[in-house]
Amino acid sequence: MRTDEAARVAAPDEAVSLDELRLAARNHGMPLEALRYDVTPIGMHYLLTHYDIPFVDETTWRLAVRGRVATPLVLDLAALRDFPAVERTVTLECAGNGRARLLPRPVSQPWLDEAVGTARWRGARLTDVLSAAGLSSDAVEVVFTGHDHGTERGVEQDYQRGLPVADVADVVLAYEMNGAPLPPQHGAPVRAVVPGWYGMAHVKWLRDIEVVAEPFDGYQNAVAYRERMSADDPGTPVTRIRPRALMVPPGYPDFMTRRRYVTAGVVTLTGRAWSGRAPVTAVSVSCDGRTWLPATLGPAADRYAWRSWSATWEATPGEYTLMARAEDETGVQPVDQPWNVGGMANNMTQRVEVVVRPPGGATT
């Protein structure tokens, strides 16, 4: 992949490249039928790894807490577990979710709709750790550094993200996922979980937390995760998750196309909705892109966990494109694409192609 590939969009007739397919083979989405689970089974949870999965021995692992603090700390896993534990159910979504559906197509990890998952994360509160270290009055950002190392667009780096001090109140330094120790692919032995933010902020394989007195200008903040309309546009930073709803594809699929088949009659549509900006207040569904019917919302397990929704569809024979959209106090999920060069924070509505057969009809 060329060093400028991350800032490029595909030509109108350009197919997905072998480089993109290699990324897709390493980074898997959540099967949409897993939306039926309140908490995503670990093996179904979406996964994005920028570089290699590092091997980190938990017996020798240490976490440095340094910078603008009164007392720098070096914590092993036992010391981190000595802090009061908190458990949060949090929905994670990749900032690039849906980019492969955009036109023109941004060239990168070719996500469709499945780069999402919800897990129960258990660990120490970052605020408790920073309190033990003694946060300085001039602290501006907290910089998380992982053990994963690689290059992007010619820049060699450890994966690092900075988070404003004002946004660290909910951060968990997680060592368990769904009641089990973190698996290697999800950041073992310890990762950051930043409720409400897109996945790039949830740094895995943590080795260092540095408190700094100025905004962090590392690659993943200043270059990679920004919404820009052209390669030379400085853009705006990607932060909190925009409202989104996904539907469990109804009926059964065609193997290659994933087109769905259902029998005419009453069809119950179900799915999940979430937002990192404000609680979801409504979900609506459509089979024609013009008429929207309200869905019934289920409870949320946590402020930053998805919530279920359901709706009844009177399906008559024909071909349809089903859609669902979420709403919170900041706005309604758009039907059309909110395009940018990297395909970042795109929350265009999902499309589910469905063929409704007459009762007793055959698949065509």
C-alpha positions as a Markdown table, in Angstrom:
| # | Residue | x | y | z |
|---|---|---|---|---|
| 1 | Met | 0.0 | 0.0 | 0.0 |
| 2 | Arg | 1.4 | 3.4 | -0.9 |
| 3 | Thr | 2.3 | 5.7 | 2.0 |
| 4 | Asp | -0.4 | 8.2 | 0.9 |
| 5 | Glu | -3.1 | 5.5 | 0.6 |
| 6 | Ala | -5.0 | 6.5 | 3.7 |
| 7 | Ala | -5.8 | 9.9 | 2.2 |
| 8 | Arg | -6.9 | 8.5 | -1.2 |
| 9 | Val | -10.3 | 7.8 | -2.6 |
| 10 | Ala | -10.9 | 5.0 | -5.2 |
| 11 | Ala | -11.6 | 5.8 | -8.9 |
| 12 | Pro | -15.2 | 5.1 | -9.9 |
| 13 | Asp | -14.3 | 1.7 | -11.5 |
| 14 | Glu | -11.6 | 0.8 | -9.0 |
| 15 | Ala | -12.1 | -2.6 | -7.3 |
| 16 | Val | -11.1 | -3.3 | -3.7 |
| 17 | Ser | -7.4 | -4.0 | -3.7 |
| 18 | Leu | -5.4 | -7.0 | -2.3 |
| 19 | Asp | -4.1 | -4.7 | 0.4 |
| 20 | Glu | -7.6 | -3.8 | 1.5 |
| 21 | Leu | -8.6 | -7.5 | 1.4 |
| 22 | Arg | -5.6 | -8.3 | 3.6 |
| 23 | Leu | -6.9 | -5.8 | 6.1 |
| 24 | Ala | -10.4 | -7.2 | 5.9 |
| 25 | Ala | -9.0 | -10.7 | 6.6 |
| 26 | Arg | -7.3 | -9.5 | 9.7 |
| 27 | Asn | -10.0 | -7.2 | 11.0 |
| 28 | His | -13.4 | -8.8 | 11.3 |
| 29 | Gly | -16.8 | -7.3 | 11.8 |
| 30 | Met | -19.6 | -8.5 | 14.0 |
| 31 | Pro | -22.2 | -10.8 | 12.2 |
| 32 | Leu | -25.4 | -8.8 | 12.1 |
| 33 | Glu | -27.4 | -11.7 | 13.6 |
| 34 | Ala | -25.3 | -11.1 | 16.8 |
| 35 | Leu | -27.4 | -8.0 | 17.3 |
| 36 | Arg | -29.8 | -10.4 | 19.1 |
| 37 | Tyr | -27.4 | -10.5 | 22.1 |
| 38 | Asp | -27.5 | -7.9 | 24.7 |
| 39 | Val | -23.8 | -8.4 | 25.2 |
| 40 | Thr | -21.7 | -9.5 | 22.2 |
| 41 | Pro | -19.9 | -12.9 | 22.6 |
| 42 | Ile | -16.2 | -12.2 | 22.5 |
| 43 | Gly | -15.6 | -14.1 | 19.3 |
| 44 | Met | -18.3 | -12.1 | 17.5 |
| 45 | His | -17.2 | -8.6 | 18.7 |
| 46 | Tyr | -15.7 | -6.5 | 15.9 |
| 47 | Leu | -12.0 | -6.2 | 15.8 |
| 48 | Leu | -9.6 | -3.7 | 14.4 |
| 49 | Thr | -5.8 | -4.0 | 14.9 |
| 50 | His | -3.7 | -1.3 | 13.3 |
| 51 | Tyr | -0.4 | -3.2 | 13.4 |
| 52 | Asp | 0.5 | -6.6 | 14.8 |
| 53 | Ile | -1.1 | -8.1 | 17.9 |
| 54 | Pro | 1.8 | -7.8 | 20.4 |
| 55 | Phe | 2.7 | -10.6 | 22.8 |
| 56 | Val | 2.6 | -9.1 | 26.3 |
| 57 | Asp | 3.5 | -11.3 | 29.3 |
| 58 | Glu | 1.1 | -10.3 | 32.1 |
| 59 | Thr | 3.6 | -11.4 | 34.7 |
| 60 | Thr | 6.1 | -8.8 | 33.6 |
| 61 | Trp | 3.7 | -6.2 | 32.3 |
| 62 | Arg | 4.0 | -2.8 | 33.8 |
| 63 | Leu | 1.9 | 0.4 | 33.3 |
| 64 | Ala | 3.8 | 3.7 | 33.7 |
| 65 | Val | 1.7 | 6.8 | 34.8 |
| 66 | Arg | 3.8 | 9.9 | 34.4 |
| 67 | Gly | 4.1 | 13.5 | 33.2 |
| 68 | Arg | 2.1 | 16.2 | 34.9 |
| 69 | Val | 1.5 | 14.3 | 38.1 |
| 70 | Ala | 2.9 | 14.7 | 41.6 |
| 71 | Thr | 4.0 | 11.1 | 42.0 |
| 72 | Pro | 4.8 | 9.0 | 39.0 |
| 73 | Leu | 3.5 | 5.4 | 39.3 |
| 74 | Val | 4.6 | 2.1 | 37.9 |
| 75 | Leu | 1.8 | -0.5 | 38.3 |
| 76 | Asp | 1.8 | -4.2 | 37.7 |
| 77 | Leu | -1.5 | -6.1 | 37.2 |
| 78 | Ala | -1.9 | -6.9 | 40.9 |
| 79 | Ala | -1.5 | -3.2 | 41.8 |
| 80 | Leu | -4.0 | -2.1 | 39.2 |
| 81 | Arg | -6.5 | -4.7 | 40.6 |
| 82 | Asp | -6.0 | -3.2 | 44.0 |
| 83 | Phe | -7.9 | -0.1 | 42.9 |
| 84 | Pro | -11.7 | -0.3 | 43.3 |
| 85 | Ala | -13.1 | -2.2 | 40.3 |
| 86 | Val | -15.9 | -0.9 | 38.1 |
| 87 | Glu | -17.9 | -2.7 | 35.4 |
| 88 | Arg | -19.4 | -0.9 | 32.4 |
| 89 | Thr | -21.4 | -2.2 | 29.5 |
| 90 | Val | -20.1 | -0.2 | 26.5 |
| 91 | Thr | -20.8 | -0.3 | 22.8 |
| 92 | Leu | -17.7 | 0.2 | 20.7 |
| 93 | Glu | -17.9 | 1.2 | 17.0 |
| 94 | Cys | -15.0 | 1.8 | 14.6 |
| 95 | Ala | -14.8 | 5.3 | 13.3 |
| 96 | Gly | -14.6 | 3.9 | 9.8 |
| 97 | Asn | -17.7 | 1.8 | 10.0 |
| 98 | Gly | -19.6 | 1.9 | 6.7 |
| 99 | Arg | -16.8 | 3.5 | 4.7 |
| 100 | Ala | -16.8 | 0.8 | 2.0 |
| 101 | Arg | -20.4 | 1.8 | 1.1 |
| 102 | Leu | -19.4 | 5.4 | 0.4 |
| 103 | Leu | -19.1 | 6.8 | -3.1 |
| 104 | Pro | -16.4 | 7.7 | -4.0 |
| 105 | Arg | -14.9 | 4.9 | -1.8 |
| 106 | Pro | -12.2 | 5.9 | 0.7 |
| 107 | Val | -9.3 | 3.4 | 0.4 |
| 108 | Ser | -8.7 | 1.8 | 3.7 |
| 109 | Gln | -10.1 | -1.0 | 5.9 |
| 110 | Pro | -13.3 | -1.8 | 3.9 |
| 111 | Trp | -16.0 | -1.9 | 6.6 |
| 112 | Leu | -19.6 | -2.3 | 5.7 |
| 113 | Asp | -22.0 | -2.0 | 8.7 |
| 114 | Glu | -20.5 | -4.6 | 11.1 |
| 115 | Ala | -17.7 | -2.8 | 12.9 |
| 116 | Val | -19.4 | -2.7 | 16.2 |
| 117 | Gly | -19.9 | -4.7 | 19.4 |
| 118 | Thr | -21.0 | -4.4 | 23.0 |
| 119 | Ala | -19.1 | -5.9 | 26.0 |
| 120 | Arg | -19.0 | -5.8 | 29.7 |
| 121 | Trp | -15.6 | -4.2 | 30.6 |
| 122 | Arg | -14.2 | -4.5 | 34.2 |
| 123 | Gly | -11.2 | -2.6 | 35.5 |
| 124 | Ala | -10.0 | 0.4 | 37.4 |
| 125 | Arg | -11.2 | 3.9 | 37.0 |
| 126 | Leu | -8.7 | 6.1 | 35.3 |
| 127 | Thr | -9.7 | 8.9 | 37.6 |
| 128 | Asp | -8.7 | 6.8 | 40.7 |
| 129 | Val | -5.3 | 6.0 | 39.2 |
| 130 | Leu | -4.7 | 9.7 | 38.3 |
| 131 | Ser | -5.8 | 10.7 | 41.8 |
| 132 | Ala | -3.3 | 8.4 | 43.3 |
| 133 | Ala | -0.6 | 9.9 | 41.1 |
| 134 | Gly | -1.7 | 13.5 | 41.9 |
| 135 | Leu | -2.9 | 15.3 | 38.7 |
| 136 | Ser | -1.2 | 18.6 | 38.2 |
| 137 | Ser | -3.3 | 21.8 | 37.9 |
| 138 | Asp | -1.9 | 22.5 | 34.4 |
| 139 | Ala | -2.9 | 19.0 | 33.0 |
| 140 | Val | -4.5 | 19.4 | 29.5 |
| 141 | Glu | -4.6 | 15.9 | 28.0 |
| 142 | Val | -3.9 | 12.3 | 28.9 |
| 143 | Val | -1.9 | 10.4 | 26.3 |
| 144 | Phe | -2.3 | 6.6 | 26.1 |
| 145 | Thr | 0.4 | 4.5 | 24.5 |
| 146 | Gly | 0.1 | 0.8 | 23.5 |
| 147 | His | 2.6 | -1.9 | 22.8 |
| 148 | Asp | 1.6 | -2.1 | 19.2 |
| 149 | His | 4.1 | -0.7 | 16.8 |
| 150 | Gly | 4.1 | 0.0 | 13.0 |
| 151 | Thr | 4.0 | 2.5 | 10.2 |
| 152 | Glu | 1.2 | 4.5 | 8.6 |
| 153 | Arg | 1.9 | 6.7 | 5.6 |
| 154 | Gly | 5.6 | 6.4 | 6.2 |
| 155 | Val | 5.4 | 7.4 | 9.9 |
| 156 | Glu | 6.9 | 4.8 | 12.3 |
| 157 | Gln | 5.1 | 4.9 | 15.6 |
| 158 | Asp | 3.7 | 3.2 | 18.7 |
| 159 | Tyr | -0.1 | 3.5 | 18.7 |
| 160 | Gln | -1.0 | 6.6 | 20.7 |
| 161 | Arg | -4.1 | 8.6 | 21.4 |
| 162 | Gly | -4.6 | 11.7 | 23.5 |
| 163 | Leu | -7.8 | 12.5 | 25.3 |
| 164 | Pro | -8.7 | 15.8 | 26.9 |
| 165 | Val | -8.7 | 15.8 | 30.7 |
| 166 | Ala | -12.3 | 17.0 | 30.7 |
| 167 | Asp | -13.3 | 13.7 | 29.0 |
| 168 | Val | -11.6 | 11.1 | 31.2 |
| 169 | Ala | -14.3 | 10.8 | 33.9 |
| 170 | Asp | -15.8 | 7.5 | 32.5 |
| 171 | Val | -12.5 | 5.9 | 31.3 |
| 172 | Val | -11.9 | 2.3 | 32.5 |
| 173 | Leu | -8.5 | 0.6 | 32.5 |
| 174 | Ala | -10.0 | -2.7 | 31.6 |
| 175 | Tyr | -8.5 | -6.1 | 32.4 |
| 176 | Glu | -11.7 | -8.2 | 31.9 |
| 177 | Met | -14.1 | -8.5 | 29.0 |
| 178 | Asn | -17.5 | -10.3 | 29.5 |
| 179 | Gly | -16.3 | -11.7 | 32.8 |
| 180 | Ala | -13.0 | -13.2 | 31.5 |
| 181 | Pro | -9.5 | -11.9 | 31.3 |
| 182 | Leu | -8.9 | -9.8 | 28.2 |
| 183 | Pro | -8.0 | -12.0 | 25.2 |
| 184 | Pro | -4.9 | -11.0 | 23.3 |
| 185 | Gln | -6.7 | -9.5 | 20.3 |
| 186 | His | -8.7 | -7.2 | 22.5 |
| 187 | Gly | -5.7 | -5.7 | 24.3 |
| 188 | Ala | -4.5 | -8.1 | 27.0 |
| 189 | Pro | -3.5 | -7.6 | 29.7 |
| 190 | Val | -5.0 | -4.0 | 30.0 |
| 191 | Arg | -6.7 | -1.6 | 27.6 |
| 192 | Ala | -8.4 | 1.7 | 27.8 |
| 193 | Val | -12.2 | 1.8 | 27.4 |
| 194 | Val | -13.5 | 5.3 | 26.7 |
| 195 | Pro | -17.3 | 5.1 | 26.8 |
| 196 | Gly | -19.1 | 7.0 | 24.1 |
| 197 | Trp | -16.1 | 7.6 | 21.8 |
| 198 | Tyr | -15.3 | 5.8 | 18.6 |
| 199 | Gly | -12.9 | 2.8 | 18.8 |
| 200 | Met | -9.7 | 4.6 | 18.0 |
| 201 | Ala | -9.7 | 6.1 | 21.5 |
| 202 | His | -9.8 | 2.7 | 23.3 |
| 203 | Val | -6.1 | 2.1 | 23.2 |
| 204 | Lys | -5.2 | -1.6 | 23.6 |
| 205 | Trp | -2.1 | -3.3 | 25.1 |
| 206 | Leu | -1.5 | -0.3 | 27.4 |
| 207 | Arg | 2.0 | 0.4 | 28.5 |
| 208 | Asp | 2.1 | 4.1 | 29.3 |
| 209 | Ile | -0.2 | 6.9 | 30.4 |
| 210 | Glu | 1.4 | 10.4 | 30.2 |
| 211 | Val | -0.4 | 13.5 | 31.4 |
| 212 | Val | 0.7 | 16.5 | 29.3 |
| 213 | Ala | 0.2 | 20.3 | 29.6 |
| 214 | Glu | -0.6 | 20.8 | 25.9 |
| 215 | Pro | -2.9 | 19.2 | 23.3 |
| 216 | Phe | -1.4 | 16.0 | 22.0 |
| 217 | Asp | -0.4 | 16.3 | 18.3 |
| 218 | Gly | 0.6 | 12.7 | 17.6 |
| 219 | Tyr | -0.3 | 11.0 | 14.3 |
| 220 | Gln | -3.5 | 9.3 | 15.4 |
| 221 | Asn | -4.9 | 12.6 | 16.7 |
| 222 | Ala | -3.5 | 15.1 | 14.3 |
| 223 | Val | -3.5 | 13.1 | 11.0 |
| 224 | Ala | -5.4 | 9.8 | 11.0 |
| 225 | Tyr | -8.7 | 10.3 | 12.8 |
| 226 | Arg | -10.0 | 13.5 | 11.3 |
| 227 | Glu | -13.0 | 14.4 | 9.1 |
| 228 | Arg | -11.5 | 16.1 | 6.1 |
| 229 | Met | -13.0 | 16.9 | 2.7 |
| 230 | Ser | -9.7 | 16.7 | 0.8 |
| 231 | Ala | -6.2 | 15.4 | 1.4 |
| 232 | Asp | -4.9 | 18.9 | 2.3 |
| 233 | Asp | -7.8 | 19.8 | 4.5 |
| 234 | Pro | -6.7 | 19.9 | 8.2 |
| 235 | Gly | -10.2 | 18.7 | 9.1 |
| 236 | Thr | -11.9 | 18.3 | 12.4 |
| 237 | Pro | -11.1 | 15.6 | 15.0 |
| 238 | Val | -13.2 | 12.4 | 15.3 |
| 239 | Thr | -14.6 | 12.2 | 18.8 |
| 240 | Arg | -17.9 | 10.8 | 20.1 |
| 241 | Ile | -20.1 | 8.2 | 18.3 |
| 242 | Arg | -23.0 | 9.6 | 16.2 |
| 243 | Pro | -26.5 | 8.1 | 16.5 |
| 244 | Arg | -26.8 | 4.8 | 14.6 |
| 245 | Ala | -29.3 | 1.9 | 14.3 |
| 246 | Leu | -28.7 | -1.5 | 12.8 |
| 247 | Met | -31.2 | -4.2 | 12.0 |
| 248 | Val | -31.0 | -7.9 | 12.3 |
| 249 | Pro | -31.5 | -9.0 | 8.6 |
| 250 | Pro | -34.8 | -10.7 | 8.6 |
| 251 | Gly | -35.6 | -14.1 | 7.0 |
| 252 | Tyr | -32.7 | -16.1 | 5.5 |
| 253 | Pro | -29.9 | -15.1 | 3.1 |
| 254 | Asp | -28.5 | -15.9 | -0.3 |
| 255 | Phe | -25.0 | -17.1 | 0.2 |
| 256 | Met | -23.2 | -14.7 | -2.1 |
| 257 | Thr | -25.3 | -11.6 | -2.2 |
| 258 | Arg | -26.7 | -11.7 | 1.4 |
| 259 | Arg | -30.1 | -10.7 | -0.1 |
| 260 | Arg | -32.8 | -11.8 | 2.4 |
| 261 | Tyr | -35.9 | -13.8 | 1.7 |
| 262 | Val | -39.1 | -13.7 | 3.9 |
| 263 | Thr | -42.7 | -14.9 | 3.5 |
| 264 | Ala | -45.5 | -12.3 | 3.1 |
| 265 | Gly | -47.3 | -11.5 | 6.3 |
| 266 | Val | -46.4 | -9.9 | 9.6 |
| 267 | Val | -42.6 | -9.7 | 10.0 |
| 268 | Thr | -41.1 | -8.5 | 13.3 |
| 269 | Leu | -38.0 | -6.4 | 12.7 |
| 270 | Thr | -35.5 | -6.1 | 15.5 |
| 271 | Gly | -32.1 | -4.4 | 16.0 |
| 272 | Arg | -30.0 | -2.2 | 18.2 |
| 273 | Ala | -29.4 | 1.6 | 18.4 |
| 274 | Trp | -26.7 | 3.6 | 20.2 |
| 275 | Ser | -25.1 | 7.0 | 20.4 |
| 276 | Gly | -22.1 | 8.4 | 22.3 |
| 277 | Arg | -23.4 | 11.9 | 22.2 |
| 278 | Ala | -26.7 | 11.6 | 24.0 |
| 279 | Pro | -29.2 | 8.9 | 24.9 |
| 280 | Val | -31.1 | 7.4 | 21.9 |
| 281 | Thr | -34.7 | 8.8 | 22.0 |
| 282 | Ala | -36.3 | 7.1 | 19.0 |
| 283 | Val | -35.8 | 4.6 | 16.2 |
| 284 | Ser | -37.9 | 4.4 | 13.0 |
| 285 | Val | -37.9 | 2.0 | 10.1 |
| 286 | Ser | -38.8 | 2.3 | 6.4 |
| 287 | Cys | -39.2 | -0.1 | 3.5 |
| 288 | Asp | -39.2 | 2.7 | 0.8 |
| 289 | Gly | -36.9 | 5.5 | 2.1 |
| 290 | Arg | -39.9 | 7.9 | 2.3 |
| 291 | Thr | -42.3 | 6.6 | 4.9 |
| 292 | Trp | -40.9 | 6.0 | 8.4 |
| 293 | Leu | -42.7 | 4.1 | 11.1 |
| 294 | Pro | -41.8 | 4.3 | 14.8 |
| 295 | Ala | -40.2 | 1.3 | 16.5 |
| 296 | Thr | -40.5 | 0.3 | 20.2 |
| 297 | Leu | -37.4 | 0.9 | 22.2 |
| 298 | Gly | -36.1 | -1.5 | 24.9 |
| 299 | Pro | -34.1 | -0.6 | 28.0 |
| 300 | Ala | -30.4 | 0.3 | 27.9 |
| 301 | Ala | -28.0 | -1.7 | 30.2 |
| 302 | Asp | -25.8 | 1.3 | 30.6 |
| 303 | Arg | -25.6 | 4.9 | 29.3 |
| 304 | Tyr | -23.1 | 3.9 | 26.7 |
| 305 | Ala | -24.6 | 0.5 | 25.8 |
| 306 | Trp | -26.8 | -0.1 | 22.8 |
| 307 | Arg | -30.6 | -0.6 | 23.4 |
| 308 | Ser | -32.9 | -3.0 | 21.5 |
| 309 | Trp | -35.7 | -1.9 | 19.3 |
| 310 | Ser | -38.5 | -3.7 | 17.4 |
| 311 | Ala | -41.1 | -2.9 | 14.8 |
| 312 | Thr | -43.8 | -4.7 | 12.9 |
| 313 | Trp | -43.8 | -4.8 | 9.1 |
| 314 | Glu | -46.8 | -5.9 | 7.1 |
| 315 | Ala | -44.8 | -7.5 | 4.3 |
| 316 | Thr | -46.4 | -7.9 | 0.8 |
| 317 | Pro | -44.8 | -9.7 | -2.1 |
| 318 | Gly | -42.1 | -7.7 | -3.9 |
| 319 | Glu | -38.6 | -6.4 | -3.5 |
| 320 | Tyr | -37.7 | -3.9 | -0.7 |
| 321 | Thr | -34.8 | -2.0 | 0.8 |
| 322 | Leu | -35.3 | -1.9 | 4.6 |
| 323 | Met | -33.7 | 0.8 | 6.6 |
| 324 | Ala | -33.6 | 1.9 | 10.3 |
| 325 | Arg | -32.5 | 5.2 | 11.7 |
| 326 | Ala | -31.8 | 6.3 | 15.3 |
| 327 | Glu | -32.4 | 9.7 | 16.9 |
| 328 | Asp | -30.9 | 11.5 | 19.9 |
| 329 | Glu | -31.1 | 15.1 | 21.1 |
| 330 | Thr | -28.2 | 16.0 | 18.8 |
| 331 | Gly | -30.1 | 14.9 | 15.6 |
| 332 | Val | -31.4 | 12.1 | 13.4 |
| 333 | Gln | -29.2 | 9.5 | 11.6 |
| 334 | Pro | -29.0 | 10.6 | 7.9 |
| 335 | Val | -30.3 | 8.5 | 5.0 |
| 336 | Asp | -27.7 | 9.8 | 2.6 |
| 337 | Gln | -23.9 | 9.6 | 3.1 |
| 338 | Pro | -22.1 | 12.1 | 5.2 |
| 339 | Trp | -18.9 | 11.8 | 3.0 |
| 340 | Asn | -15.3 | 12.6 | 3.9 |
| 341 | Val | -11.9 | 11.5 | 2.6 |
| 342 | Gly | -11.3 | 8.9 | 5.3 |
| 343 | Gly | -15.0 | 7.7 | 5.6 |
| 344 | Met | -14.8 | 8.7 | 9.3 |
| 345 | Ala | -17.8 | 9.0 | 11.6 |
| 346 | Asn | -20.1 | 8.0 | 8.7 |
| 347 | Asn | -23.5 | 7.0 | 10.1 |
| 348 | Met | -25.5 | 6.6 | 6.9 |
| 349 | Thr | -28.5 | 4.3 | 7.3 |
| 350 | Gln | -28.0 | 0.6 | 6.8 |
| 351 | Arg | -29.7 | -1.0 | 3.7 |
| 352 | Val | -31.1 | -4.5 | 3.8 |
| 353 | Glu | -32.3 | -5.9 | 0.5 |
| 354 | Val | -35.3 | -8.2 | 1.0 |
| 355 | Val | -37.4 | -10.3 | -1.3 |
| 356 | Val | -40.9 | -11.0 | 0.0 |
| 357 | Arg | -42.4 | -14.2 | -1.4 |
| 358 | Pro | -46.1 | -15.1 | -1.4 |
| 359 | Pro | -47.0 | -17.8 | 1.0 |
| 360 | Gly | -45.9 | -21.1 | -0.4 |
| 361 | Gly | -43.8 | -19.4 | -3.0 |
| 362 | Ala | -40.3 | -20.6 | -4.1 |
| 363 | Thr | -37.0 | -18.7 | -3.8 |
| 364 | Thr | -36.0 | -17.2 | -7.2 |
